[in-house]
Amino acid sequence: MTLRTERTDARTWPVEQLKELFSESFPEFITADRLVSEYIGRVREWFPAWDLTLVDEREVPVAAGWGVPVHWDGSAEGLPTGYTDSLVRAVEGREQGVAPDTLVICGAVVTPSFKGRGLAGETLTALRRAALESGLTRVVAPVRPTTKARYPLTPIETFMRWRRPDGTALDPWIRTHERLGAEILAAAPVSQTMTGTVAQWEKWTGLALPESGEYVVPDGLGLLRVDRAADEGVYQEPNVWMRHV
């Protein structure tokens, strides 16, 4: 397969191609982060240079990834709290005239029929290369471990340390980053916060939520906390900070 990297906004993509690319992306409740909703418009307007698509020889998009530029002091303590805070820091940094020095890789997706061919790694590499070529000196990512949903009761601080017998990370997405040379920096136990009514959470999860309390939900990396009296469910998504450069 011959691949070319281009900015996602370089052309208008056929709707059917985009549907295929994003057909197995994230659970529906991922859109319930209110702070992301507040900032994502400015992210898309101001940082399109960090939204890249991998195109094959048929001119079909087969993978995509994106990130935001932030200022970071290089310490684990100085990291954003996670995905959402990265968007906030990027937007507010631009508004305040703070020069960025770090790319935060926010996500990567691969067309389902092309999974297992190393395209996720190619996407991460393309973003890393673009960051360095533009003068940014660091590249980090709040990684969403793909198998953490199987262990929703396990703290992320514990899960991120789990290894296979060969010494590689148990989680395949963490493993992909490590194979590219990335290292784990810190846990991000509250990378995102999703909030909705009980009815919304029942729709998003397909579950009945008859009482207040904690629930394991499909595709959730942690627990959903439901307060029936307040008609609210809150889910906090944990990630793992990893550094590429």
SULHUJO-V939085 format. One record per run of one state. SS is the DSSP state (helix for helix, strand for strand, loop for the rest). FROM is the first residue (numbers start at 0). TO is the last residue. If there is no record, write none. Layout:
BEGIN
ss	from	to
SS	FROM	TO
SS	FROM	TO
END
This chain:
BEGIN
ss	from	to
loop	0	2
strand	3	6
helix	7	9
loop	10	13
helix	14	20
loop	21	26
helix	27	31
loop	32	32
helix	33	45
loop	46	46
helix	47	49
strand	50	54
loop	55	59
strand	60	69
loop	70	81
helix	82	94
loop	95	100
strand	101	109
loop	110	110
helix	111	113
loop	114	117
helix	118	132
loop	133	136
strand	137	142
loop	143	146
helix	147	150
loop	151	154
helix	155	158
loop	159	161
strand	162	162
loop	163	167
strand	168	168
loop	169	170
helix	171	178
loop	179	181
strand	182	195
loop	196	196
helix	197	204
loop	205	211
strand	212	215
loop	216	221
strand	222	226
loop	227	230
strand	231	242
loop	243	244
END
